[in-house]
Amino acid sequence: MVDLWEGLVQAFWLIATLNTELADIALRSLKISVSALMIASLIAMPLAALLAVRRFRFRRAVIAILNALMGLPPVVVGLIVYVILSRSGPLGALGLLFTPWAMIIAQVIIVVPLIASIAHQSLRDLWQEYHDLLISLNVTQSQKIKTLLWDARRALLTAALAGFGRAIGEVGAIMIVGGNIDNVTRVLTTAIALETGKGDFALALALGFILIAMAILINMTIHALSRTEREGRW
């Protein structure tokens, strides 16, 4: 009990004094996860809108695959990315393995199915409401997609939030492709695992508190944006 209390006190002290190592790891983690989220959103949201408005032969199969990939084990993604980016792999010449870019790639692969599946559910319901109107206006496919994406933006923020939570909390895949290299690829989750193994519970707890604080801050920001937009309509 005493050790736990001392660890908590030291953890809060590290946060209060803006420990350099702690801040560096937190900023790197945020940068990598936000970058992955932006790239994943640019892929997943238009894809979700396309699946909502367009009917094609294998549409149901694509939706089923996306839903199934939501549960794809991250370590498997990490292994696949590792093989592709390794020296003997097809993209080995790029030298991306054990860099932040390898971690971003792995997170994008993990997050895209999640964002696309959540976004598709919202866009599908909205399309049922807009279908007759947009068909009567004889708008193009791209205009339909842009309209759905704009009018469903609050629901898409929720999908992006879910993607961010999945990205920033990921440890298995980014440990494999990033290598947990100090000052290069060490992020909050991998640092927590390392410090816990070393017995440095103070730093591990401080990192954990920062991770929780980030998640809460992002949630509150999304909620504030949604509330502001909702109030602006009245």
C-alpha positions as CSV (number, residue, x, y, z in Angstrom):
1,M,0.0,0.0,0.0
2,V,2.9,2.3,0.9
3,D,4.6,1.6,-2.4
4,L,1.4,2.3,-4.3
5,W,0.9,5.6,-2.5
6,E,4.5,6.6,-3.2
7,G,4.2,5.7,-6.8
8,L,1.0,7.8,-7.1
9,V,2.7,10.8,-5.4
10,Q,5.8,10.5,-7.7
11,A,3.6,10.1,-10.8
12,F,1.7,13.3,-10.0
13,W,5.0,15.1,-9.3
14,L,6.3,14.1,-12.7
15,I,3.2,15.4,-14.4
16,A,3.1,18.6,-12.3
17,T,6.8,19.4,-13.0
18,L,6.3,18.7,-16.8
19,N,9.0,16.0,-16.8
20,T,10.9,16.2,-20.1
21,E,10.8,12.5,-20.9
22,L,7.1,12.3,-20.1
23,A,6.2,15.3,-22.3
24,D,8.3,13.9,-25.2
25,I,6.6,10.5,-25.1
26,A,3.1,12.1,-24.8
27,L,3.7,14.5,-27.7
28,R,5.1,11.8,-30.0
29,S,2.2,9.5,-29.2
30,L,-0.3,12.2,-29.9
31,K,1.5,13.2,-33.2
32,I,1.5,9.6,-34.5
33,S,-2.1,8.8,-33.5
34,V,-3.5,12.0,-34.9
35,S,-1.6,11.5,-38.2
36,A,-2.9,8.0,-38.5
37,L,-6.4,9.2,-37.6
38,M,-6.4,11.9,-40.3
39,I,-5.1,9.5,-43.0
40,A,-7.6,6.8,-41.9
41,S,-10.5,9.2,-41.9
42,L,-9.7,10.4,-45.5
43,I,-9.9,6.8,-46.6
44,A,-12.7,5.4,-44.4
45,M,-15.3,8.2,-44.6
46,P,-15.6,8.5,-48.4
47,L,-15.5,4.7,-48.6
48,A,-18.4,4.5,-46.1
49,A,-20.4,7.1,-48.1
50,L,-19.8,5.3,-51.3
51,L,-21.0,2.0,-49.8
52,A,-24.1,3.9,-48.6
53,V,-25.1,5.5,-52.0
54,R,-23.9,3.0,-54.6
55,R,-25.1,-0.4,-55.3
56,F,-22.7,-2.9,-56.9
57,R,-22.3,-6.6,-57.1
58,F,-20.0,-7.3,-54.1
59,R,-21.2,-4.4,-51.9
60,R,-22.6,-6.7,-49.1
61,A,-19.4,-8.7,-49.1
62,V,-17.3,-5.5,-48.8
63,I,-19.5,-4.3,-45.8
64,A,-19.2,-7.8,-44.2
65,I,-15.4,-7.7,-44.6
66,L,-15.2,-4.3,-43.1
67,N,-17.3,-5.3,-40.1
68,A,-15.1,-8.5,-39.7
69,L,-11.9,-6.5,-39.8
70,M,-13.0,-4.4,-36.9
71,G,-11.9,-7.3,-34.7
72,L,-8.6,-7.9,-36.6
73,P,-5.9,-8.7,-34.0
74,P,-3.5,-5.8,-33.9
75,V,-0.5,-8.1,-33.6
76,V,-1.4,-9.7,-36.9
77,V,-1.5,-6.3,-38.5
78,G,1.9,-5.5,-37.0
79,L,3.3,-8.8,-38.3
80,I,2.0,-8.2,-41.8
81,V,3.4,-4.6,-41.8
82,Y,6.7,-5.8,-40.5
83,V,7.1,-8.4,-43.2
84,I,6.2,-5.8,-45.9
85,L,8.6,-3.2,-44.6
86,S,11.4,-5.5,-43.6
87,R,14.6,-5.5,-45.8
88,S,13.5,-8.7,-47.6
89,G,9.9,-7.3,-48.0
90,P,8.4,-5.6,-51.1
91,L,8.8,-2.1,-49.5
92,G,12.0,-2.8,-47.6
93,A,13.9,-0.3,-49.8
94,L,12.0,2.6,-48.3
95,G,13.6,2.0,-44.9
96,L,10.4,2.7,-43.0
97,L,10.6,-0.1,-40.4
98,F,11.2,1.0,-36.9
99,T,10.2,4.6,-37.7
100,P,7.1,6.6,-36.8
101,W,5.8,6.1,-40.4
102,A,5.7,2.3,-39.8
103,M,3.6,2.9,-36.7
104,I,1.3,5.3,-38.6
105,I,0.8,2.7,-41.4
106,A,-0.1,0.0,-38.8
107,Q,-2.5,2.2,-37.0
108,V,-4.2,3.3,-40.3
109,I,-4.8,-0.4,-41.2
110,I,-6.3,-1.0,-37.8
111,V,-8.4,2.1,-37.6
112,V,-9.9,2.3,-41.2
113,P,-12.3,-0.7,-40.8
114,L,-13.6,0.7,-37.4
115,I,-14.2,4.2,-38.7
116,A,-15.7,3.0,-42.0
117,S,-18.1,0.6,-40.3
118,I,-19.4,3.1,-37.7
119,A,-19.6,5.9,-40.4
120,H,-21.4,3.6,-42.8
121,Q,-24.2,2.9,-40.3
122,S,-24.9,6.6,-39.9
123,L,-24.6,7.4,-43.6
124,R,-26.8,4.5,-44.6
125,D,-29.6,5.8,-42.3
126,L,-29.2,9.3,-43.7
127,W,-29.2,8.1,-47.2
128,Q,-32.6,6.5,-46.7
129,E,-33.9,10.0,-45.8
130,Y,-32.1,11.8,-48.6
131,H,-32.5,9.2,-51.4
132,D,-35.6,10.5,-53.1
133,L,-34.6,14.1,-52.8
134,L,-31.1,13.7,-54.2
135,I,-32.4,11.4,-57.0
136,S,-35.0,13.9,-58.0
137,L,-32.4,16.7,-58.1
138,N,-30.3,14.5,-60.5
139,V,-27.1,15.2,-58.7
140,T,-23.8,13.3,-59.4
141,Q,-22.4,10.5,-57.3
142,S,-19.7,12.8,-55.9
143,Q,-22.3,15.4,-54.9
144,K,-24.4,12.7,-53.1
145,I,-21.3,11.6,-51.2
146,K,-20.3,15.2,-50.3
147,T,-23.9,16.0,-49.1
148,L,-24.0,12.9,-46.9
149,L,-20.6,13.6,-45.4
150,W,-21.4,17.2,-44.6
151,D,-24.8,16.5,-43.1
152,A,-23.6,13.6,-41.1
153,R,-20.5,15.4,-39.8
154,R,-21.5,15.1,-36.1
155,A,-21.9,11.3,-36.4
156,L,-18.6,11.2,-38.3
157,L,-16.9,12.9,-35.4
158,T,-18.1,10.1,-33.2
159,A,-16.6,7.6,-35.6
160,A,-13.3,9.5,-35.7
161,L,-13.3,9.6,-31.9
162,A,-13.7,5.8,-31.8
163,G,-10.8,5.5,-34.2
164,F,-8.6,7.8,-32.2
165,G,-9.3,5.8,-29.0
166,R,-8.3,2.6,-30.9
167,A,-5.2,4.2,-32.3
168,I,-3.8,5.9,-29.2
169,G,-4.4,2.8,-27.1
170,E,-2.7,0.4,-29.5
171,V,0.4,-1.4,-28.3
172,G,0.9,-4.8,-30.0
173,A,1.2,-3.7,-33.6
174,I,3.3,-0.5,-33.0
175,M,5.6,-2.5,-30.6
176,I,6.4,-4.8,-33.5
177,V,6.9,-2.3,-36.3
178,G,8.2,0.6,-34.1
179,G,10.6,-1.3,-31.9
180,N,9.9,1.0,-28.9
181,I,13.1,2.9,-29.6
182,D,13.9,5.7,-27.1
183,N,13.4,9.2,-28.5
184,V,12.3,7.7,-31.8
185,T,9.3,5.4,-31.6
186,R,8.5,5.1,-27.9
187,V,4.9,6.2,-27.3
188,L,2.6,6.1,-24.3
189,T,1.4,2.5,-24.5
190,T,4.8,1.0,-25.3
191,A,6.5,3.1,-22.6
192,I,3.9,2.0,-20.0
193,A,4.6,-1.7,-20.9
194,L,8.4,-1.1,-20.7
195,E,8.3,0.9,-17.4
196,T,6.0,-1.6,-15.7
197,G,8.3,-4.4,-16.7
198,K,11.3,-2.5,-15.2
199,G,9.4,-1.8,-12.0
200,D,9.3,2.0,-12.5
201,F,5.6,2.3,-11.5
202,A,5.8,6.1,-10.9
203,L,6.6,6.8,-14.5
204,A,4.3,4.1,-15.7
205,L,1.4,5.6,-13.7
206,A,2.3,9.1,-14.9
207,L,2.2,7.9,-18.5
208,G,-1.1,6.1,-17.8
209,F,-2.7,9.3,-16.4
210,I,-1.5,11.3,-19.4
211,L,-3.1,8.7,-21.7
212,I,-6.4,8.8,-19.8
213,A,-6.3,12.6,-19.8
214,M,-5.8,12.7,-23.6
215,A,-8.8,10.4,-24.1
216,I,-11.0,12.6,-21.8
217,L,-9.8,15.8,-23.5
218,I,-10.5,14.6,-27.0
219,N,-14.0,13.3,-25.9
220,M,-14.8,16.7,-24.3
221,T,-13.6,18.5,-27.4
222,I,-15.8,16.5,-29.7
223,H,-18.7,16.9,-27.3
224,A,-18.2,20.7,-27.2
225,L,-18.0,20.9,-31.0
226,S,-21.2,18.8,-31.4
227,R,-23.0,20.9,-28.8
228,T,-21.9,24.2,-30.3
229,E,-23.1,23.1,-33.8
230,R,-26.4,21.9,-32.4
231,E,-27.0,25.2,-30.6
232,G,-26.0,27.1,-33.7
233,R,-29.0,25.6,-35.6
234,W,-31.5,27.1,-33.2
